[in-house]
């Protein structure tokens, strides 16, 4: 929010409007993240434990459910407020990526996304509960929170370098979708399948992989249409 607000002032946008947009993004994002975790990833478990659906303090959020909720909330606000849709969306995207990087480092800190057993040099030892066992064990596994944080950090570096010359509105939103979705699709193949509460697969793919396909197509569409219909503007 600090970065996006600073950028909004520099580009002549209303910081108050950006704050309103953030509220419309964040609240639906948390709702969407939880609902996707429950119904998209672990419904088999939660239908047997309905009282645990709203126990947010026990963890359980889906990034793509959050993206969906954020998208619905953000688009709704920008359309209703009649603000410059692509300009505000771009500023919000520019601020989101470093925040997402920090969040994923938080995932890494608690080993929230264990991957497959590995001796890769970035693998981390973590306490996990293998499928069918009653006791936790310590194993070295791919750390998907770390990988996602590194990916987001690289996207942020790309944004910072790209910001050195004028870009059309929609540039950062489109590239955020494309640059995140493509690597994320392949990273999900490293997710654990042998642990209790492992991600559900549909036709061999995780919900996030289907989300990555949609996000990649959306980002490509944004970049193509915005590039064809707008000219670069000063930042």
C-alpha positions as CSV (number, residue, x, y, z in Angstrom):
1,X,0.0,0.0,0.0
2,X,2.8,2.4,0.8
3,X,4.5,1.8,-2.6
4,X,1.2,2.0,-4.5
5,X,0.1,5.1,-2.7
6,X,3.4,6.8,-3.4
7,X,3.2,5.8,-7.1
8,X,-0.4,7.1,-7.3
9,X,0.7,10.5,-6.1
10,X,3.5,10.6,-8.6
11,X,1.1,9.7,-11.5
12,X,-1.6,12.2,-10.5
13,X,-4.1,9.7,-9.2
14,X,-6.1,10.1,-6.0
15,X,-4.5,8.2,-3.1
16,X,-7.9,8.0,-1.4
17,X,-9.3,6.2,-4.3
18,X,-6.4,3.8,-4.2
19,X,-7.2,3.2,-0.5
20,X,-10.8,2.4,-1.4
21,X,-9.7,0.1,-4.2
22,X,-7.4,-1.7,-1.7
23,X,-10.3,-2.3,0.7
24,X,-12.4,-3.7,-2.2
25,X,-9.5,-6.0,-3.2
26,X,-8.3,-7.3,0.2
27,X,-11.6,-8.3,1.8
28,X,-12.9,-10.4,-1.1
29,X,-9.4,-11.8,-1.5
30,X,-9.4,-13.3,2.0
31,X,-12.9,-14.7,1.5
32,X,-12.0,-16.2,-1.9
33,X,-8.7,-17.6,-0.6
34,X,-10.4,-19.5,2.2
35,X,-13.3,-20.7,0.1
36,X,-11.0,-22.1,-2.6
37,X,-8.9,-23.8,0.0
38,X,-12.0,-25.5,1.5
39,X,-14.0,-26.3,-1.6
40,X,-11.3,-26.6,-4.3
41,X,-8.5,-28.3,-2.4
42,X,-9.8,-30.1,0.7
43,X,-13.5,-30.5,0.4
44,X,-13.3,-34.3,1.2
45,X,-11.9,-33.4,4.6
46,X,-14.1,-30.4,5.4
47,X,-17.3,-32.1,4.5
48,X,-16.5,-34.4,7.4
49,X,-15.5,-31.5,9.6
50,X,-17.9,-28.7,8.8
51,X,-17.2,-26.8,12.0
52,X,-13.6,-26.2,11.0
53,X,-14.4,-24.3,7.8
54,X,-14.2,-21.0,9.5
55,X,-11.2,-21.7,11.8
56,X,-9.0,-19.3,9.9
57,X,-6.5,-19.2,12.8
58,X,-5.6,-22.8,11.9
59,X,-4.5,-21.8,8.5
60,X,-5.6,-22.7,5.0
61,X,-5.6,-20.2,2.2
62,X,-5.4,-20.6,-1.6
63,X,-3.5,-18.0,-3.6
64,X,-5.7,-18.4,-6.7
65,X,-8.8,-18.2,-4.7
66,X,-7.4,-14.9,-3.3
67,X,-6.6,-13.7,-6.9
68,X,-10.2,-14.5,-7.9
69,X,-11.7,-12.7,-5.0
70,X,-9.4,-9.7,-5.5
71,X,-10.2,-9.6,-9.2
72,X,-13.9,-9.6,-8.6
73,X,-13.7,-6.9,-5.8
74,X,-11.2,-4.7,-7.7
75,X,-13.1,-4.8,-11.0
76,X,-16.4,-4.1,-9.3
77,X,-15.0,-1.0,-7.5
78,X,-13.3,0.4,-10.5
79,X,-16.3,0.0,-12.8
80,X,-18.7,1.5,-10.2
81,X,-16.4,4.4,-9.4
82,X,-15.8,5.2,-13.0
83,X,-12.1,5.7,-12.4
84,X,-9.4,5.1,-15.0
85,X,-9.6,1.3,-14.8
86,X,-6.2,0.4,-16.4
87,X,-4.2,3.1,-14.7
88,X,-5.4,2.3,-11.2
89,X,-5.1,-1.5,-11.8
90,X,-1.5,-1.0,-13.0
91,X,-0.6,1.0,-9.9
92,X,-2.1,-1.6,-7.6
93,X,-0.3,-4.4,-9.5
94,X,3.0,-2.6,-9.1
95,X,2.6,-2.4,-5.4
96,X,1.2,-5.9,-5.0
97,X,4.2,-7.9,-6.2
98,X,6.7,-6.8,-3.4
99,X,4.0,-7.4,-0.9
100,X,3.4,-10.9,-2.3
101,X,7.1,-11.6,-2.1
102,X,7.0,-10.7,1.7
103,X,4.0,-12.9,2.1
104,X,5.6,-15.9,0.5
105,X,8.7,-15.5,2.6
106,X,6.2,-15.9,5.5
107,X,5.0,-19.1,4.0
108,X,8.6,-20.3,3.8
109,X,9.2,-19.4,7.5
110,X,6.5,-21.9,8.6
111,X,7.0,-24.4,5.8
112,X,3.4,-24.0,4.8
113,X,3.9,-25.5,1.3
114,X,6.0,-28.7,1.5
115,X,7.0,-30.2,-1.8
116,X,8.4,-33.6,-2.8
117,X,11.4,-35.2,-1.0
118,X,14.6,-33.7,-2.5
119,X,18.3,-33.2,-2.0
120,X,18.2,-30.0,-4.0
121,X,20.4,-27.3,-2.5
122,X,17.3,-25.1,-1.8
123,X,15.4,-28.0,-0.2
124,X,14.5,-27.4,3.5
125,X,14.1,-29.8,6.4
126,X,10.6,-29.6,7.8
127,X,8.2,-31.5,10.0
128,X,5.6,-33.3,7.9
129,X,2.9,-36.0,8.4
130,X,3.2,-38.7,5.7
131,X,0.0,-40.2,4.4
132,X,-1.2,-43.1,6.5
133,X,1.2,-42.4,9.4
134,X,0.3,-41.2,13.0
135,X,3.6,-39.4,13.8
136,X,5.4,-36.4,12.3
137,X,8.8,-36.9,10.7
138,X,11.6,-34.5,9.7
139,X,12.4,-34.7,5.9
140,X,14.2,-32.5,3.4
141,X,11.7,-31.4,0.8
142,X,11.3,-28.8,-1.9
143,X,10.1,-25.6,-0.2
144,X,7.4,-24.1,-2.5
145,X,6.9,-21.0,-0.3
146,X,10.6,-20.1,-0.9
147,X,10.4,-20.8,-4.6
148,X,7.3,-18.7,-5.0
149,X,9.0,-15.9,-3.0
150,X,12.0,-16.0,-5.2
151,X,9.8,-15.9,-8.3
152,X,7.9,-12.9,-7.0
153,X,11.1,-11.2,-6.2
154,X,12.4,-11.7,-9.7
155,X,9.1,-10.3,-11.1
156,X,9.5,-7.3,-8.8
157,X,13.1,-6.8,-10.1
158,X,11.7,-6.9,-13.7
159,X,9.1,-4.4,-12.8
160,X,11.7,-2.0,-11.3
161,X,13.9,-2.3,-14.4
162,X,10.9,-1.9,-16.8
163,X,9.8,1.2,-15.0
164,X,12.8,3.2,-16.3
165,X,10.9,4.2,-19.4
166,X,7.2,4.9,-20.2
167,X,4.8,2.0,-20.3
168,X,1.1,1.8,-21.4
169,X,-1.5,1.4,-18.7
170,X,-2.1,-2.3,-18.3
171,X,1.6,-3.2,-18.8
172,X,2.3,-4.2,-15.2
173,X,-1.0,-5.9,-14.7
174,X,-0.6,-8.0,-17.8
175,X,3.0,-8.9,-17.1
176,X,2.2,-9.7,-13.4
177,X,-0.3,-12.3,-14.7
178,X,2.0,-13.8,-17.3
179,X,5.3,-13.8,-15.4
180,X,3.7,-15.4,-12.3
181,X,1.4,-17.9,-14.0
182,X,3.8,-19.7,-16.3
183,X,6.5,-20.6,-13.7
184,X,3.8,-21.3,-11.1
185,X,2.2,-23.9,-13.4
186,X,5.4,-25.9,-13.5
187,X,6.3,-25.3,-9.8
188,X,3.2,-27.1,-8.8
189,X,4.6,-30.3,-10.2
190,X,7.0,-30.2,-7.2
191,X,4.2,-30.2,-4.6
192,X,4.0,-33.2,-2.3
193,X,1.5,-36.0,-3.1
194,X,2.5,-38.3,-0.2
195,X,1.4,-36.2,2.8
196,X,-1.7,-35.9,4.8
197,X,-3.8,-33.0,3.4
198,X,-1.8,-33.0,0.1
199,X,-3.4,-30.8,-2.6
200,X,-6.3,-32.4,-4.5
201,X,-5.6,-33.1,-8.2
202,X,-8.2,-32.9,-10.9
203,X,-7.1,-34.9,-14.0
204,X,-3.6,-34.8,-12.7
205,X,-3.4,-31.1,-12.1
206,X,-3.8,-28.9,-9.0
207,X,-6.4,-26.2,-8.9
208,X,-3.6,-23.7,-9.0
209,X,-2.4,-25.2,-12.3
210,X,-5.8,-24.6,-13.8
211,X,-5.7,-21.1,-12.4
212,X,-2.3,-20.5,-13.9
213,X,-3.6,-21.4,-17.4
214,X,-6.5,-18.9,-17.0
215,X,-4.2,-16.3,-15.6
216,X,-1.7,-16.7,-18.4
217,X,-4.4,-16.3,-21.0
218,X,-5.8,-13.3,-19.2
219,X,-2.4,-11.6,-19.0
220,X,-1.6,-12.3,-22.6
221,X,-5.0,-10.8,-23.6
222,X,-4.4,-7.7,-21.5
223,X,-0.9,-7.1,-23.0
224,X,-2.0,-7.7,-26.6
225,X,-5.2,-5.6,-26.4
226,X,-3.7,-2.7,-24.4
227,X,-0.6,-2.5,-26.5
228,X,-2.7,-2.4,-29.7
229,X,-5.1,0.3,-28.4
230,X,-2.9,2.6,-26.3
231,X,0.4,4.5,-26.5
232,X,3.1,4.7,-23.8
233,X,2.5,7.2,-21.0
234,X,5.0,8.8,-18.7
235,X,5.4,7.3,-15.2
